[in-house]
């Protein structure tokens, strides 16, 4: 199978962790594949470029931090991995994080934001544990957010 018969990058934007959201990217390159974690950090973190880490792309007081967590390629080389990590960052910034215009949001901006709220609040169900009342409140809120989102799409 040739290298590009499958996507070069596969993004997982559904993961939540105790310290906030984190997206993951899998690079499927045969020789230089990797799994990296993408997080949003404060703009005060210095821009950094190493073989396994990139911090930069400042926007509205925040920066993207993407770090390779696992190398999966058969024959990795540092320069090729650096290049692929940069491509992953570029793609992520251009395509995965779309701005929400709060001054005059479009219906699509509202729908997108509700989707972010729904995805973000799903972690609260797990954190509610055995607290039945809290769990029920969260589930009801999530259902209402989804209904609102669907009504906007009509």
Order of alpha helices (4+ residues) and beta strands (2+ residues): beta-beta-beta-beta-beta-beta-beta-beta-alpha-alpha-alpha
